[in-house]
């Protein structure tokens, strides 16, 4: 798996937190990014409507 540059670390090119993450965390982030690109995420407002009764 190649390392990805982190947009959160644009000012500090010397150290990127991505490289310090465990592989299972990187895999989870990449999975969610793919799901988002594929339109498989539920919008926040729909989730809030469903769970409002518990808040």
MOPAC internal coordinates of N, CA, C and O (Angstrom, degrees):
PM7 1SCF
backbone

  N    0.0000 0     0.00 0     0.00 0    0    0    0
  C    1.4455 1     0.00 0     0.00 0    1    0    0
  C    1.5275 1   108.11 1     0.00 0    2    1    0
  O    1.2310 1   119.90 1   -52.71 1    3    2    1
  N    1.3223 1   117.80 1   127.29 1    3    2    1
  C    1.4612 1   121.22 1   178.53 1    5    3    2
  C    1.5141 1   110.55 1   -78.27 1    6    5    3
  O    1.2310 1   120.60 1   -30.11 1    7    6    5
  N    1.3381 1   116.45 1   149.89 1    7    6    5
  C    1.4543 1   118.40 1   174.85 1    9    7    6
  C    1.5085 1   110.43 1   -78.70 1   10    9    7
  O    1.2310 1   121.68 1   -36.52 1   11   10    9
  N    1.3103 1   114.38 1   143.48 1   11   10    9
  C    1.4557 1   121.36 1   179.14 1   13   11   10
  C    1.5175 1   108.43 1  -105.73 1   14   13   11
  O    1.2310 1   120.33 1   -39.44 1   15   14   13
  N    1.3175 1   116.98 1   140.56 1   15   14   13
  C    1.4597 1   117.70 1   174.21 1   17   15   14
  C    1.5221 1   109.99 1   -70.87 1   18   17   15
  O    1.2310 1   120.86 1   -39.37 1   19   18   17
  N    1.2952 1   115.95 1   140.63 1   19   18   17
  C    1.4492 1   121.00 1  -179.53 1   21   19   18
  C    1.5124 1   110.08 1   -90.73 1   22   21   19
  O    1.2310 1   119.40 1   -53.64 1   23   22   21
  N    1.3422 1   118.75 1   126.36 1   23   22   21
  C    1.4592 1   120.01 1   176.76 1   25   23   22
  C    1.5245 1   111.81 1   -66.61 1   26   25   23
  O    1.2310 1   120.11 1   159.29 1   27   26   25
  N    1.3338 1   117.39 1   -20.71 1   27   26   25
  C    1.4543 1   121.05 1   179.36 1   29   27   26
  C    1.5247 1   111.65 1   -73.58 1   30   29   27
  O    1.2310 1   120.96 1   164.35 1   31   30   29
  N    1.3058 1   115.77 1   -15.65 1   31   30   29
  C    1.4511 1   119.72 1  -174.89 1   33   31   30
  C    1.5312 1   111.04 1  -116.65 1   34   33   31
  O    1.2310 1   119.88 1  -145.55 1   35   34   33
  N    1.3073 1   117.83 1    34.45 1   35   34   33
  C    1.4526 1   121.84 1  -174.64 1   37   35   34
  C    1.5221 1   112.76 1   -64.55 1   38   37   35
  O    1.2310 1   119.75 1   147.22 1   39   38   37
  N    1.3343 1   118.08 1   -32.78 1   39   38   37
  C    1.4616 1   121.05 1  -177.52 1   41   39   38
  C    1.5248 1   112.00 1   -77.39 1   42   41   39
  O    1.2310 1   119.97 1   149.82 1   43   42   41
  N    1.3209 1   117.67 1   -30.18 1   43   42   41
  C    1.4563 1   121.30 1  -176.31 1   45   43   42
  C    1.5199 1   109.25 1  -110.59 1   46   45   43
  O    1.2310 1   120.43 1   -88.90 1   47   46   45
  N    1.3119 1   116.78 1    91.10 1   47   46   45
  C    1.4625 1   121.40 1  -177.18 1   49   47   46
  C    1.5318 1   111.93 1   -77.04 1   50   49   47
  O    1.2310 1   119.75 1   167.65 1   51   50   49
  N    1.3288 1   118.09 1   -12.35 1   51   50   49
  C    1.4582 1   121.39 1  -175.65 1   53   51   50
  C    1.5231 1   112.85 1   -74.08 1   54   53   51
  O    1.2310 1   119.83 1   146.53 1   55   54   53
  N    1.3299 1   117.92 1   -33.47 1   55   54   53
  C    1.4674 1   121.06 1  -176.34 1   57   55   54
  C    1.5141 1   109.46 1  -136.53 1   58   57   55
  O    1.2310 1   120.24 1   -54.48 1   59   58   57
  N    1.3002 1   117.14 1   125.52 1   59   58   57
  C    1.4525 1   122.68 1  -179.61 1   61   59   58
  C    1.5226 1   107.74 1  -118.72 1   62   61   59
  O    1.2310 1   120.32 1   -58.14 1   63   62   61
  N    1.3243 1   116.99 1   121.86 1   63   62   61
  C    1.4638 1   120.07 1  -176.73 1   65   63   62
  C    1.5164 1   112.29 1   -61.22 1   66   65   63
  O    1.2310 1   119.49 1   156.42 1   67   66   65
  N    1.3257 1   118.58 1   -23.58 1   67   66   65
  C    1.4679 1   122.04 1  -179.77 1   69   67   66
  C    1.5288 1   110.43 1   -55.02 1   70   69   67
  O    1.2310 1   120.86 1   138.96 1   71   70   69
  N    1.3140 1   115.96 1   -41.04 1   71   70   69
  C    1.4687 1   120.25 1  -178.07 1   73   71   70
  C    1.5239 1   112.31 1   -67.59 1   74   73   71
  O    1.2310 1   120.01 1   159.16 1   75   74   73
  N    1.3222 1   117.59 1   -20.84 1   75   74   73
  C    1.4567 1   121.41 1  -179.30 1   77   75   74
  C    1.5310 1   113.13 1   -90.86 1   78   77   75
  O    1.2310 1   119.75 1   171.51 1   79   78   77
  N    1.3121 1   118.08 1    -8.49 1   79   78   77
  C    1.4636 1   121.38 1  -178.13 1   81   79   78
  C    1.5281 1   110.39 1   -74.90 1   82   81   79
  O    1.2310 1   120.35 1   -35.30 1   83   82   81
  N    1.3312 1   116.93 1   144.70 1   83   82   81
  C    1.4680 1   119.99 1   174.26 1   85   83   82
  C    1.5301 1   109.80 1   -64.90 1   86   85   83
  O    1.2310 1   120.84 1   -27.31 1   87   86   85
  N    1.3123 1   116.00 1   152.69 1   87   86   85
  C    1.4667 1   120.90 1  -177.46 1   89   87   86
  C    1.5277 1   112.32 1   -58.38 1   90   89   87
  O    1.2310 1   119.30 1   143.21 1   91   90   89
  N    1.3454 1   118.94 1   -36.79 1   91   90   89
  C    1.4602 1   120.21 1  -178.87 1   93   91   90
  C    1.5336 1   111.03 1   -67.41 1   94   93   91
  O    1.2310 1   119.98 1   149.24 1   95   94   93
  N    1.3233 1   117.64 1   -30.76 1   95   94   93
  C    1.4655 1   120.73 1   177.37 1   97   95   94
  C    1.5266 1   109.52 1   -72.47 1   98   97   95
  O    1.2310 1   120.08 1   136.88 1   99   98   97
  N    1.3239 1   117.46 1   -43.12 1   99   98   97
  C    1.4641 1   121.53 1   177.23 1  101   99   98
  C    1.5359 1   110.17 1   -59.27 1  102  101   99
  O    1.2310 1   120.84 1   137.25 1  103  102  101
  N    1.3295 1   116.01 1   -42.75 1  103  102  101
  C    1.4649 1   120.40 1  -179.47 1  105  103  102
  C    1.5280 1   110.64 1   -63.37 1  106  105  103
  O    1.2310 1   120.42 1   139.71 1  107  106  105
  N    1.3311 1   116.80 1   -40.29 1  107  106  105
  C    1.4671 1   120.59 1   178.31 1  109  107  106
  C    1.5127 1   112.15 1   -64.60 1  110  109  107
  O    1.2310 1   120.35 1   137.60 1  111  110  109
  N    1.3151 1   116.94 1   -42.40 1  111  110  109
  C    1.4629 1   121.11 1   178.46 1  113  111  110
  C    1.5208 1   110.33 1   -63.79 1  114  113  111
  O    1.2310 1   120.53 1   135.60 1  115  114  113
  N    1.3257 1   116.58 1   -44.40 1  115  114  113
  C    1.4625 1   120.21 1   179.85 1  117  115  114
  C    1.5252 1   111.21 1   -64.05 1  118  117  115
  O    1.2310 1   120.08 1   142.86 1  119  118  117
  N    1.3310 1   117.46 1   -37.14 1  119  118  117
  C    1.4646 1   121.49 1   178.12 1  121  119  118
  C    1.5293 1   110.31 1   -62.57 1  122  121  119
  O    1.2310 1   120.34 1   132.78 1  123  122  121
  N    1.3247 1   116.95 1   -47.22 1  123  122  121
  C    1.4600 1   120.71 1  -179.25 1  125  123  122
  C    1.5314 1   110.85 1   -65.40 1  126  125  123
  O    1.2310 1   120.26 1   142.62 1  127  126  125
  N    1.3247 1   117.11 1   -37.38 1  127  126  125
  C    1.4635 1   119.86 1   176.79 1  129  127  126
  C    1.5266 1   110.54 1   -61.81 1  130  129  127
  O    1.2310 1   120.43 1   139.71 1  131  130  129
  N    1.3395 1   116.79 1   -40.29 1  131  130  129
  C    1.4652 1   120.44 1   178.48 1  133  131  130
  C    1.5296 1   110.33 1   -67.45 1  134  133  131
  O    1.2310 1   120.47 1   137.60 1  135  134  133
  N    1.3372 1   116.72 1   -42.40 1  135  134  133
  C    1.4620 1   119.97 1   178.49 1  137  135  134
  C    1.5282 1   110.56 1   -61.32 1  138  137  135
  O    1.2310 1   120.09 1   139.61 1  139  138  137
  N    1.3133 1   117.44 1   -40.39 1  139  138  137
  C    1.4671 1   121.22 1   178.48 1  141  139  138
  C    1.5208 1   110.35 1   -64.19 1  142  141  139
  O    1.2310 1   120.41 1   136.32 1  143  142  141
  N    1.3211 1   116.82 1   -43.68 1  143  142  141
  C    1.4593 1   120.85 1   179.72 1  145  143  142
  C    1.5336 1   111.29 1   -64.09 1  146  145  143
  O    1.2310 1   120.65 1   148.45 1  147  146  145
  N    1.3312 1   116.36 1   -31.55 1  147  146  145
  C    1.4643 1   121.69 1   179.93 1  149  147  146
  C    1.5291 1   112.83 1   -86.34 1  150  149  147
  O    1.2310 1   120.31 1   179.83 1  151  150  149
  N    1.3251 1   117.02 1    -0.17 1  151  150  149
  C    1.4645 1   121.00 1   179.54 1  153  151  150
  C    1.5171 1   113.58 1    72.58 1  154  153  151
  O    1.2310 1   119.82 1  -150.94 1  155  154  153
  N    1.3092 1   117.95 1    29.06 1  155  154  153
  C    1.4666 1   121.74 1  -176.26 1  157  155  154
  C    1.5269 1   113.77 1   -99.27 1  158  157  155
  O    1.2310 1   119.85 1  -163.98 1  159  158  157
  N    1.3184 1   117.88 1    16.02 1  159  158  157
  C    1.4604 1   120.61 1   179.29 1  161  159  158
  C    1.5254 1   109.74 1  -100.45 1  162  161  159
  O    1.2310 1   120.66 1   -26.76 1  163  162  161
  N    1.3266 1   116.34 1   153.24 1  163  162  161
  C    1.4602 1   122.22 1   177.63 1  165  163  162
  C    1.5275 1   108.53 1   -94.55 1  166  165  163
  O    1.2310 1   120.01 1   -51.79 1  167  166  165
  N    1.3244 1   117.59 1   128.21 1  167  166  165
  C    1.4692 1   120.31 1   179.53 1  169  167  166
  C    1.5281 1   111.60 1   -59.79 1  170  169  167
  O    1.2310 1   121.16 1   -32.65 1  171  170  169
  N    1.3113 1   115.39 1   147.35 1  171  170  169
  C    1.4687 1   122.65 1  -176.90 1  173  171  170
  C    1.5252 1   112.03 1   -55.30 1  174  173  171
  O    1.2310 1   119.91 1   135.92 1  175  174  173
  N    1.3309 1   117.77 1   -44.08 1  175  174  173
  C    1.4637 1   120.08 1  -177.07 1  177  175  174
  C    1.5318 1   111.69 1   -63.40 1  178  177  175
  O    1.2310 1   119.66 1   146.09 1  179  178  177
  N    1.3329 1   118.26 1   -33.91 1  179  178  177
  C    1.4666 1   120.64 1   177.23 1  181  179  178
  C    1.5305 1   110.84 1   -67.91 1  182  181  179
  O    1.2310 1   120.45 1   139.11 1  183  182  181
  N    1.3081 1   116.75 1   -40.89 1  183  182  181
  C    1.4690 1   120.73 1   178.54 1  185  183  182
  C    1.5265 1   109.70 1   -64.57 1  186  185  183
  O    1.2310 1   120.58 1   136.91 1  187  186  185
  N    1.3344 1   116.49 1   -43.09 1  187  186  185
  C    1.4640 1   120.09 1  -179.26 1  189  187  186
  C    1.5301 1   111.46 1   -63.88 1  190  189  187
  O    1.2310 1   119.69 1   141.60 1  191  190  189
  N    1.3307 1   118.20 1   -38.40 1  191  190  189
  C    1.4688 1   120.78 1   177.06 1  193  191  190
  C    1.5266 1   110.49 1   -61.70 1  194  193  191
  O    1.2310 1   120.98 1   137.13 1  195  194  193
  N    1.3204 1   115.73 1   -42.87 1  195  194  193
  C    1.4563 1   120.84 1  -176.96 1  197  195  194
  C    1.5362 1   111.74 1   -66.25 1  198  197  195
  O    1.2310 1   120.20 1   141.44 1  199  198  197
  N    1.3267 1   117.23 1   -38.56 1  199  198  197
  C    1.4602 1   120.72 1  -173.28 1  201  199  198
  C    1.5219 1   113.97 1  -106.61 1  202  201  199
  O    1.2310 1   119.56 1  -172.13 1  203  202  201
  N    1.3192 1   118.44 1     7.87 1  203  202  201
  C    1.4741 1   122.07 1  -178.57 1  205  203  202
  C    1.5302 1   111.17 1   -57.87 1  206  205  203
  O    1.2310 1   120.15 1   144.96 1  207  206  205
  N    1.3156 1   117.31 1   -35.04 1  207  206  205
  C    1.4601 1   119.81 1  -177.07 1  209  207  206
  C    1.5323 1   112.61 1   -65.51 1  210  209  207
  O    1.2310 1   119.86 1   162.70 1  211  210  209
  N    1.3379 1   117.87 1   -17.30 1  211  210  209
  C    1.4571 1   121.53 1  -179.72 1  213  211  210
  C    1.5294 1   112.18 1   -93.32 1  214  213  211
  O    1.2310 1   120.34 1   173.31 1  215  214  213
  N    1.3238 1   116.96 1    -6.69 1  215  214  213
  C    1.4694 1   119.85 1  -176.54 1  217  215  214
  C    1.5058 1   111.37 1   -92.12 1  218  217  215
  O    1.2310 1   120.10 1   180.00 1  219  218  217

